[in-house]
Amino acid sequence: MTSVAEQTGTAGSEEEPGSAAGDPIRPEAPDDPFTKDVLPSPEGAQLSLLKSLLAPHTRRVRLAAVLLLVQQAAVQAGPLLVAYGIDRAIPALRDGRHGPLILLGCVYLGCALASGLLQRWFIRVAARVSQDVLIDLRGRIFRHAQALSLDFHERYTSGRLIARATSDVESLRELLSEGLEELIGVILSSVYISVILLWLDWRLGLAALFSCGPLYLMIRSFQKRSMVVYRKRSTAIAAVIVKFTETMNGIRPVQAFRREKPNEADFAELNGVHERINGDAILEMARYVVSSRLMANAAISGIVLWGAYRVAGGGLALGVLAAFVLYMRRLYDPIDRLGMFLNSYQSAAASLEKIAGLLAQRPSVPEPEDPRGLPGREGGLPGREVRFDGVRFAYRTGGEILPVFDLRIPAGQTVAVVGATGAGKSTLAKLLARFYDPTDGRITLDDVPLRDLALPELRRGVVMVTQEAFLFSGTVAENIAIGRPDAGREEVEGAAKAIGAHDFICALPDGYDTDVRKRGGRISAGQRQLVAFARALLADPAVLILDEATSSLDVPGERAVQHAMDTVLRGRTAVIIAHRLSTVEIADRVLVMEGGRIVEDGAPAELIAERGRFADLHTAWRDSLV
């Protein structure tokens, strides 16, 4: 079966809901969350998402933590060994004893080698975890986006979805690959150094730790300011991607109506906003780095001055002071790296907020908790009875389309639905295909409510062919076989022959193995529509919905399809949404809709004889052919 995006032609589209299918364009509600870049999500959704991503890798995360713990211990031993060398090894060397200096050199070399090997091991483990997490996250975004209902995709642009799966995931990659190592390294080194400083000299140690207070306050201030900037930056890059995607998807009308210059101007404006926000982020980082270095150098100068007086007075060993200076430099130097981490963290936090909001969305057309199956078809007929009982429907962003709608379509009947634009014809088709659920009332298939049918069984039973036939990259045969993936080549070709597509397919360079390329751009619109018909017929549905499905065909192609339909639809329930009344000729029954209600119902010949609305439409259509 075809997916929602394929059947409706909304993949990569930036159209308003319903605008491509004959429904009026509905204005966005002022409080519609889909007009914003950040979708609402439950409290704690970001943390829950991060935990769920890391949960399968708990053992490797623990191993990485142990490796970094030991590696930092090896690194922080250096200044202690320097103090030992100044206060013990060098005096021993003056006395002719070389052992302490040789031992010092061996231990220092061993710590350096251990630090390098442990860091290499840690990087390999951490990189594997981060890549697995990102693969999992991209897969979740893709699967979840496919599972969300049609109304979500009609309101939330595909460009934003692309931004969630690309630039936002890339922000998380930078955090996981580089930022976390920096953060954990800074935390561990700070703990090690603080303990060692207090052990070496508790008075100098306390002074050094108290000097970190202003630095902490400065970090918190930077964190709050940069979070605002990075939220804006993530939104700005999403807007750039949306504009780029929209333009490339509409490249034909862009070139046909010479929209290149206005589009360039719009894109330049969005690009300029992104540039300015990036500049704000760089300035925030520059302020932080300069301020932190000034404070760190001032603190170290004060400690060195006090320590020098104590060394001169004999209250402190020179080696201890040297170790103190080295440790303080190691304590303050990571502050710059911590700023870089906060840079990555704020960017990743803004991205994670948006991804969590996306993943928190739930389909408006959910799977039933206790799904029911369809009963066996009576008399072997392929069709099933369709009922609309007291159905009411309104889009979230517009007024009520169907006030109170009742309709019964017997099994095997072909019904044509006509009416002016905005009458509710395409809405009726979307409700029957369960792309939406009615606001009130119920729709049944052989007395089984659509809400109670498992979606896979519903998609097998009800197939919709729309005005815009969407083809995926791949061969013609592969695109037809989407209707039933287990079908063999003979069945695929049989469906194409039944619909009248076999001859043109055979005329293609590689026949059924011809690659139609992106969106079927290698073949004409009418040929794409014939392939979509063959795909739908191969699926062998109980109910076939044709929503303006012949509008892309020329007159000979339309006649060929109508001739095939006369045979293929026999015994099958069919609903044909039509503006071109030539399609109505194969219908058993015609419904004329106006304002979401049925105003005329009967056989085509009967309605023409009654001289009502359908007769007027029919007359206008006949006159247009002259």
VEXLO-397344 format. One line per 2 residues: their letters; for each residue y, x, z of C-alpha. Coordinates in nm, 3 decimals. Layout:
<rs>
A = Y:X:Z; ...
</rs>
This chain:
<rs>
MT = 0.000:0.000:0.000; 0.357:0.099:-0.053
SV = 0.587:0.184:0.232; 0.894:-0.014:0.330
AE = 1.125:0.247:0.182; 0.933:0.251:-0.143
QT = 0.907:-0.125:-0.185; 1.272:-0.189:-0.108
GT = 1.418:0.116:-0.276; 1.622:0.213:0.030
AG = 1.498:0.568:0.061; 1.795:0.796:0.039
SE = 2.026:0.499:-0.008; 2.353:0.440:0.170
EE = 2.382:0.074:0.072; 2.468:-0.200:0.314
PG = 2.178:-0.418:0.419; 2.097:-0.673:0.159
SA = 2.354:-0.558:-0.090; 2.094:-0.442:-0.339
AG = 1.885:-0.754:-0.320; 2.134:-1.031:-0.380
DP = 2.244:-1.101:-0.023; 2.614:-1.072:0.062
IR = 2.743:-0.751:0.216; 2.774:-0.814:0.588
PE = 3.051:-0.642:0.785; 2.949:-0.404:1.060
AP = 2.980:-0.542:1.410; 3.246:-0.357:1.613
DD = 2.991:-0.267:1.883; 2.706:-0.186:1.647
PF = 2.549:0.138:1.783; 2.434:0.232:1.435
TK = 2.793:0.301:1.329; 2.798:0.587:1.582
DV = 2.627:0.922:1.548; 2.466:0.909:1.894
LP = 2.222:0.622:1.940; 2.182:0.482:2.293
SP = 1.883:0.607:2.489; 1.744:0.549:2.841
EG = 1.869:0.773:3.122; 1.667:1.093:3.136
AQ = 1.535:1.050:2.780; 1.634:1.405:2.683
LS = 1.451:1.563:2.976; 1.147:1.342:2.918
LL = 1.142:1.443:2.550; 1.162:1.813:2.637
KS = 0.882:1.779:2.894; 0.659:1.596:2.649
LL = 0.718:1.866:2.387; 0.630:2.147:2.629
AP = 0.339:1.968:2.802; 0.069:2.078:2.551
HT = 0.177:2.442:2.594; 0.180:2.462:2.976
RR = -0.060:2.759:2.997; 0.133:2.967:2.745
VR = 0.464:2.880:2.913; 0.324:3.001:3.246
LA = 0.195:3.321:3.084; 0.537:3.382:2.930
AV = 0.702:3.331:3.270; 0.467:3.583:3.439
LL = 0.522:3.837:3.161; 0.899:3.810:3.192
LV = 0.878:3.827:3.572; 0.688:4.157:3.562
QQ = 0.897:4.291:3.274; 1.220:4.231:3.468
AA = 1.072:4.404:3.773; 1.003:4.711:3.556
VQ = 1.355:4.701:3.409; 1.532:4.664:3.745
AG = 1.347:4.962:3.893; 1.570:5.199:3.691
PL = 1.879:5.224:3.918; 1.657:5.260:4.227
LV = 1.490:5.557:4.060; 1.836:5.698:3.981
AY = 1.931:5.668:4.349; 1.604:5.836:4.446
GI = 1.674:6.118:4.202; 2.027:6.180:4.332
DR = 1.945:6.159:4.702; 1.588:6.301:4.706
AI = 1.466:6.466:4.385; 1.772:6.682:4.315
PA = 1.795:6.816:4.674; 1.419:6.889:4.661
LR = 1.468:7.078:4.335; 1.726:7.300:4.509
DG = 1.456:7.383:4.763; 1.218:7.477:4.482
RH = 1.007:7.162:4.499; 0.955:7.014:4.150
GP = 0.710:6.738:4.246; 0.963:6.462:4.332
LI = 1.154:6.512:4.002; 0.832:6.515:3.795
LL = 0.711:6.202:3.978; 1.049:6.039:3.915
GC = 1.029:6.116:3.542; 0.674:5.983:3.512
VY = 0.756:5.662:3.699; 1.074:5.608:3.494
LG = 0.882:5.663:3.169; 0.604:5.430:3.287
CA = 0.854:5.155:3.372; 1.020:5.192:3.030
LA = 0.686:5.171:2.846; 0.569:4.877:3.058
SG = 0.898:4.696:3.000; 0.874:4.740:2.622
LL = 0.510:4.632:2.597; 0.559:4.332:2.825
QR = 0.868:4.221:2.633; 0.680:4.247:2.303
WF = 0.397:4.034:2.446; 0.645:3.784:2.588
IR = 0.829:3.749:2.254; 0.502:3.678:2.071
VA = 0.396:3.411:2.321; 0.741:3.251:2.344
AR = 0.784:3.249:1.964; 0.450:3.076:1.917
VS = 0.542:2.811:2.174; 0.886:2.751:2.021
QD = 0.748:2.718:1.667; 0.476:2.476:1.780
VL = 0.735:2.269:1.967; 0.962:2.252:1.661
ID = 0.673:2.158:1.431; 0.578:1.881:1.675
LR = 0.939:1.758:1.698; 0.993:1.746:1.321
GR = 0.667:1.557:1.286; 0.773:1.309:1.555
IF = 1.107:1.246:1.384; 0.938:1.191:1.047
RH = 0.664:0.963:1.183; 0.907:0.765:1.397
AQ = 1.156:0.719:1.114; 0.878:0.582:0.893
AL = 0.764:0.345:1.167; 1.111:0.199:1.231
SL = 1.184:-0.136:1.072; 1.387:-0.202:0.760
DF = 1.696:-0.316:0.949; 1.723:0.026:1.114
HE = 1.719:0.208:0.780; 1.970:-0.035:0.631
RY = 2.220:0.044:0.906; 2.146:0.407:0.998
TS = 2.214:0.630:0.699; 1.949:0.860:0.557
GR = 2.197:1.149:0.579; 2.198:1.114:0.958
LI = 1.819:1.113:0.965; 1.821:1.432:0.758
AR = 2.069:1.587:1.004; 1.842:1.497:1.296
AT = 1.542:1.665:1.131; 1.729:1.972:1.002
SD = 2.050:2.092:1.167; 1.972:1.936:1.506
VE = 1.619:2.078:1.514; 1.763:2.415:1.405
SL = 1.993:2.407:1.710; 1.688:2.363:1.930
RE = 1.516:2.651:1.750; 1.801:2.884:1.842
LL = 1.778:2.774:2.205; 1.399:2.808:2.229
SE = 1.372:3.131:2.031; 1.664:3.321:2.182
GL = 1.850:3.127:2.449; 1.569:3.064:2.695
EE = 1.474:3.431:2.708; 1.836:3.514:2.782
LI = 1.860:3.248:3.053; 1.537:3.336:3.229
GV = 1.618:3.707:3.199; 1.963:3.655:3.352
IL = 1.822:3.442:3.636; 1.543:3.686:3.719
SS = 1.766:3.992:3.697; 2.026:3.819:3.917
VY = 1.764:3.741:4.182; 1.614:4.092:4.171
IS = 1.954:4.261:4.179; 2.087:4.042:4.461
VI = 1.787:4.126:4.681; 1.809:4.497:4.599
LL = 2.185:4.510:4.665; 2.143:4.350:5.008
WL = 1.855:4.589:5.082; 2.053:4.897:4.977
DW = 2.363:4.806:5.180; 2.414:4.457:5.315
RL = 2.795:4.485:5.342; 2.849:4.601:4.985
GL = 2.581:4.352:4.876; 2.761:4.057:5.034
AA = 3.091:4.165:4.876; 2.924:4.185:4.535
LF = 2.763:3.840:4.573; 3.088:3.678:4.693
SC = 3.263:3.813:4.384; 3.026:3.603:4.173
GP = 3.175:3.279:4.310; 3.478:3.270:4.076
LY = 3.249:3.360:3.786; 3.029:3.060:3.865
LM = 3.328:2.825:3.866; 3.445:2.969:3.535
IR = 3.097:2.917:3.382; 3.092:2.552:3.494
SF = 3.437:2.494:3.341; 3.326:2.655:3.014
QK = 3.011:2.445:3.010; 3.201:2.117:3.039
RS = 3.458:2.206:2.772; 3.204:2.341:2.526
MV = 2.978:2.035:2.560; 3.256:1.817:2.421
VY = 3.312:2.059:2.133; 2.945:2.080:2.038
RK = 2.900:1.705:2.039; 3.186:1.686:1.791
RS = 3.036:1.970:1.585; 2.697:1.801:1.559
TA = 2.867:1.478:1.447; 3.080:1.668:1.195
IA = 2.784:1.843:1.027; 2.598:1.510:1.013
AV = 2.898:1.359:0.830; 2.892:1.647:0.580
IV = 2.518:1.594:0.517; 2.567:1.216:0.481
KF = 2.839:1.266:0.218; 2.636:1.526:0.030
TE = 2.322:1.307:0.030; 2.514:0.996:-0.075
TM = 2.679:1.179:-0.365; 2.358:1.340:-0.493
NG = 2.165:1.011:-0.471; 2.440:0.838:-0.666
IR = 2.499:1.120:-0.915; 2.470:0.888:-1.218
PV = 2.751:0.648:-1.119; 2.948:0.946:-0.987
QA = 2.946:1.107:-1.330; 2.969:0.778:-1.520
FR = 3.285:0.669:-1.334; 3.431:1.022:-1.300
RE = 3.414:1.023:-0.922; 3.377:1.403:-0.902
KP = 3.735:1.478:-0.795; 3.765:1.204:-0.529
NE = 3.423:1.304:-0.394; 3.530:1.667:-0.383
AD = 3.840:1.567:-0.188; 3.639:1.359:0.059
FA = 3.383:1.638:0.101; 3.658:1.898:0.147
EL = 3.814:1.685:0.421; 3.482:1.649:0.607
NG = 3.412:2.019:0.557; 3.758:2.098:0.696
VH = 3.690:1.890:1.009; 3.364:2.080:1.057
ER = 3.548:2.411:1.013; 3.814:2.319:1.269
IN = 3.557:2.212:1.527; 3.364:2.536:1.469
GD = 3.689:2.722:1.527; 3.736:2.536:1.857
AI = 3.386:2.643:1.964; 3.460:3.008:1.880
LE = 3.789:2.997:2.073; 3.616:2.851:2.379
MA = 3.362:3.134:2.363; 3.635:3.395:2.324
RY = 3.824:3.265:2.629; 3.506:3.275:2.832
VV = 3.406:3.630:2.731; 3.752:3.779:2.792
SS = 3.793:3.607:3.131; 3.442:3.699:3.250
RL = 3.486:4.066:3.158; 3.822:4.087:3.335
MA = 3.676:3.937:3.652; 3.365:4.155:3.636
NA = 3.561:4.478:3.586; 3.797:4.389:3.870
AI = 3.503:4.323:4.104; 3.327:4.649:4.009
SG = 3.650:4.846:4.057; 3.691:4.705:4.406
IV = 3.330:4.781:4.502; 3.352:5.138:4.363
LW = 3.677:5.204:4.553; 3.536:5.076:4.884
GA = 3.206:5.257:4.830; 3.383:5.585:4.748
YR = 3.572:5.574:5.081; 3.242:5.513:5.262
VA = 3.069:5.800:5.080; 3.358:6.030:5.169
GG = 3.328:5.919:5.530; 2.952:5.977:5.535
GL = 2.866:5.612:5.581; 2.697:5.571:5.242
AL = 2.475:5.795:5.030; 2.607:5.895:4.689
GV = 2.283:5.785:4.520; 2.311:5.443:4.679
LA = 2.668:5.405:4.545; 2.555:5.514:4.199
AF = 2.270:5.261:4.209; 2.516:4.998:4.331
VL = 2.748:5.056:4.035; 2.457:5.045:3.789
YM = 2.321:4.727:3.944; 2.661:4.557:3.947
RR = 2.707:4.644:3.582; 2.365:4.488:3.518
LY = 2.467:4.187:3.726; 2.789:4.124:3.537
DP = 2.694:4.236:3.187; 2.453:3.941:3.138
ID = 2.748:3.709:3.200; 2.842:3.759:2.833
RL = 2.482:3.685:2.734; 2.487:3.383:2.962
GM = 2.789:3.262:2.771; 2.596:3.299:2.446
FL = 2.312:3.104:2.603; 2.553:2.831:2.713
NS = 2.681:2.829:2.356; 2.327:2.768:2.227
YQ = 2.249:2.533:2.513; 2.548:2.306:2.453
SA = 2.473:2.290:2.082; 2.106:2.218:2.153
AA = 2.190:1.964:2.427; 2.413:1.770:2.187
SL = 2.137:1.779:1.924; 1.867:1.683:2.174
EK = 2.080:1.388:2.286; 2.091:1.257:1.929
IA = 1.722:1.320:1.862; 1.628:1.149:2.190
GL = 1.846:0.853:2.092; 1.669:0.828:1.757
LA = 1.321:0.852:1.910; 1.417:0.591:2.171
QR = 1.467:0.328:1.900; 1.191:0.071:1.876
PS = 1.088:-0.120:1.563; 1.245:-0.465:1.548
VP = 0.922:-0.575:1.379; 0.663:-0.449:1.630
EP = 0.287:-0.445:1.602; 0.129:-0.743:1.784
ED = -0.024:-0.666:2.124; -0.332:-0.873:2.041
PR = -0.361:-0.869:1.659; -0.549:-1.142:1.477
GL = -0.728:-1.124:1.144; -0.695:-1.357:0.849
PG = -0.971:-1.613:0.793; -1.197:-1.584:0.489
RE = -1.051:-1.712:0.164; -1.179:-2.058:0.074
GG = -1.350:-2.103:-0.261; -1.305:-1.735:-0.345
LP = -0.941:-1.787:-0.447; -0.718:-1.483:-0.397
GR = -0.418:-1.680:-0.270; -0.331:-1.801:0.079
EV = -0.114:-2.085:0.207; 0.236:-1.987:0.323
RF = 0.441:-2.193:0.571; 0.795:-2.162:0.705
DG = 0.822:-2.387:1.014; 1.171:-2.433:1.160
VR = 1.273:-2.082:1.060; 1.620:-1.964:1.146
FA = 1.752:-1.618:1.070; 2.072:-1.418:1.112
YR = 2.131:-1.049:1.051; 2.260:-0.854:1.350
TG = 2.577:-0.760:1.164; 2.653:-1.095:1.002
GE = 2.636:-1.473:1.025; 2.334:-1.700:1.001
IL = 2.167:-1.685:0.660; 1.893:-1.947:0.708
PV = 2.005:-2.232:0.939; 1.679:-2.432:0.969
FD = 1.427:-2.362:0.697; 1.097:-2.542:0.630
LR = 0.870:-2.468:0.337; 0.504:-2.500:0.246
IP = 0.352:-2.309:-0.045; -0.010:-2.405:-0.114
AG = -0.259:-2.128:-0.180; -0.253:-2.015:-0.541
QT = 0.084:-2.168:-0.628; 0.356:-1.971:-0.809
VA = 0.701:-2.060:-0.676; 1.030:-1.949:-0.833
VV = 1.337:-1.937:-0.607; 1.679:-1.956:-0.776
GA = 2.035:-1.996:-0.659; 2.372:-1.826:-0.643
TG = 2.418:-1.482:-0.488; 2.412:-1.510:-0.110
AG = 2.204:-1.829:-0.105; 1.934:-1.656:0.103
KS = 1.672:-1.593:-0.166; 1.611:-1.226:-0.089
TL = 1.624:-1.295:0.284; 1.340:-1.544:0.236
AK = 1.141:-1.272:0.056; 1.205:-1.013:0.329
LL = 1.097:-1.257:0.600; 0.776:-1.339:0.412
AR = 0.703:-0.966:0.374; 0.788:-0.931:0.747
FY = 1.049:-0.666:0.695; 1.237:-0.885:0.944
DP = 1.123:-1.139:1.202; 1.292:-1.482:1.213
TD = 1.544:-1.551:1.486; 1.359:-1.875:1.560
GR = 1.058:-2.060:1.423; 0.752:-1.903:1.265
IT = 0.604:-1.801:0.931; 0.229:-1.836:0.882
LD = -0.032:-1.718:0.637; -0.328:-1.960:0.638
DV = -0.200:-2.089:0.976; -0.195:-1.736:1.125
PL = 0.161:-1.635:1.233; 0.282:-1.318:1.064
RD = 0.381:-1.185:1.408; 0.013:-1.194:1.510
LA = -0.116:-1.000:1.210; -0.167:-0.626:1.237
LP = 0.086:-0.461:1.005; -0.178:-0.282:0.793
EL = -0.354:-0.613:0.724; -0.022:-0.785:0.655
RR = 0.076:-0.512:0.408; -0.260:-0.549:0.235
GV = -0.214:-0.925:0.213; 0.154:-0.943:0.112
VM = 0.305:-0.712:-0.149; 0.668:-0.708:-0.257
VT = 0.804:-0.570:-0.586; 1.181:-0.534:-0.586
QE = 1.457:-0.486:-0.839; 1.468:-0.109:-0.790
AF = 1.122:0.034:-0.853; 1.088:0.346:-0.640
LF = 0.849:0.614:-0.760; 0.755:0.927:-0.567
SG = 0.726:1.273:-0.713; 0.376:1.303:-0.860
TV = 0.175:1.170:-1.150; 0.183:0.819:-1.291
AE = -0.175:0.765:-1.174; -0.087:0.875:-0.820
NI = 0.208:0.635:-0.809; -0.007:0.342:-0.923
AI = -0.285:0.438:-0.680; -0.045:0.400:-0.386
GR = -0.132:0.030:-0.410; -0.492:0.116:-0.315
PD = -0.552:0.486:-0.244; -0.932:0.456:-0.272
AG = -0.914:0.317:-0.627; -1.077:0.515:-0.906
RE = -0.917:0.614:-1.236; -1.076:0.318:-1.418
EV = -0.925:0.072:-1.170; -0.585:0.241:-1.199
EG = -0.595:0.218:-1.577; -0.722:-0.142:-1.557
AA = -0.419:-0.244:-1.351; -0.188:-0.072:-1.599
KA = -0.355:-0.248:-1.893; -0.331:-0.587:-1.721
IG = 0.041:-0.546:-1.673; 0.106:-0.404:-2.021
AH = 0.191:-0.049:-1.911; -0.112:0.131:-2.059
DF = 0.037:0.200:-2.403; 0.359:0.362:-2.285
IC = 0.170:0.566:-2.022; -0.069:0.701:-2.286
AL = 0.233:0.798:-2.497; 0.368:1.023:-2.218
PD = 0.308:1.400:-2.257; 0.015:1.409:-2.013
GY = -0.069:1.039:-2.008; -0.160:0.919:-1.659
DT = -0.129:1.278:-1.532; 0.238:1.303:-1.630
DV = 0.459:1.405:-1.338; 0.737:1.146:-1.309
RK = 0.942:1.382:-1.087; 1.191:1.281:-0.819
RG = 1.242:0.904:-0.798; 1.061:0.863:-1.131
GR = 1.354:1.015:-1.320; 1.135:1.127:-1.610
IS = 1.073:0.770:-1.731; 1.305:0.477:-1.798
AG = 1.397:0.204:-1.549; 1.186:-0.052:-1.732
QR = 0.886:0.183:-1.736; 0.928:0.249:-1.363
QL = 0.920:-0.127:-1.308; 0.596:-0.160:-1.505
VA = 0.438:0.116:-1.292; 0.552:-0.071:-0.979
FA = 0.389:-0.390:-1.114; 0.064:-0.206:-1.182
RA = 0.074:-0.061:-0.830; 0.123:-0.406:-0.676
LL = -0.155:-0.563:-0.883; -0.395:-0.283:-0.794
AD = -0.339:-0.369:-0.428; -0.484:-0.717:-0.501
PA = -0.265:-0.902:-0.249; -0.307:-1.261:-0.140
VL = 0.070:-1.313:-0.173; 0.283:-1.137:-0.433
IL = 0.663:-1.139:-0.397; 0.874:-1.051:-0.700
DE = 1.236:-1.000:-0.594; 1.435:-0.971:-0.919
AT = 1.143:-0.758:-1.034; 1.192:-0.808:-1.409
SS = 1.566:-0.749:-1.416; 1.524:-0.386:-1.531
LD = 1.309:-0.481:-1.831; 1.431:-0.540:-2.182
VP = 1.336:-0.864:-2.356; 1.011:-0.733:-2.515
GE = 0.909:-0.569:-2.187; 0.986:-0.883:-1.991
RA = 0.782:-1.095:-2.232; 0.490:-0.853:-2.202
VQ = 0.502:-0.870:-1.822; 0.528:-1.250:-1.824
HA = 0.226:-1.271:-2.051; 0.029:-1.047:-1.816
MD = 0.152:-1.239:-1.512; 0.027:-1.566:-1.653
TV = -0.326:-1.427:-1.621; -0.292:-1.203:-1.318
LR = -0.117:-1.456:-1.093; -0.366:-1.735:-1.161
GR = -0.507:-1.843:-0.825; -0.277:-1.606:-0.631
TA = 0.017:-1.722:-0.419; 0.338:-1.586:-0.570
VI = 0.707:-1.610:-0.482; 0.946:-1.511:-0.760
IA = 1.312:-1.451:-0.674; 1.495:-1.483:-1.004
HR = 1.843:-1.481:-1.154; 1.718:-1.455:-1.511
LS = 1.565:-1.797:-1.565; 1.325:-1.663:-1.829
TV = 1.110:-1.553:-1.535; 1.091:-1.912:-1.406
EI = 0.887:-2.025:-1.706; 0.559:-1.907:-1.551
AD = 0.624:-2.087:-1.219; 0.444:-2.400:-1.106
RV = 0.738:-2.496:-0.888; 1.107:-2.415:-0.857
LV = 1.317:-2.406:-0.540; 1.695:-2.413:-0.574
ME = 1.865:-2.262:-0.266; 2.222:-2.304:-0.151
GG = 2.363:-2.188:0.182; 2.018:-2.101:0.317
RI = 1.875:-2.445:0.240; 1.654:-2.588:-0.033
VE = 1.859:-2.837:-0.231; 1.611:-2.899:-0.516
DG = 1.233:-2.866:-0.526; 1.002:-2.950:-0.813
AP = 0.836:-2.843:-1.137; 1.073:-2.675:-1.388
AE = 1.048:-2.955:-1.641; 1.110:-3.221:-1.373
LI = 1.422:-3.050:-1.241; 1.563:-3.007:-1.590
AE = 1.507:-3.378:-1.658; 1.686:-3.473:-1.334
RG = 2.009:-3.311:-1.455; 2.080:-3.146:-1.118
RF = 2.175:-2.792:-1.016; 1.872:-2.632:-1.178
AD = 1.941:-2.817:-1.500; 2.297:-2.679:-1.498
LH = 2.167:-2.327:-1.435; 1.911:-2.368:-1.711
TA = 2.171:-2.495:-1.956; 2.406:-2.206:-1.875
WR = 2.122:-1.961:-1.926; 2.024:-2.112:-2.262
DS = 2.385:-2.103:-2.377; 2.407:-1.733:-2.283
LV = 2.121:-1.655:-2.523; 2.309:-1.796:-2.823
</rs>
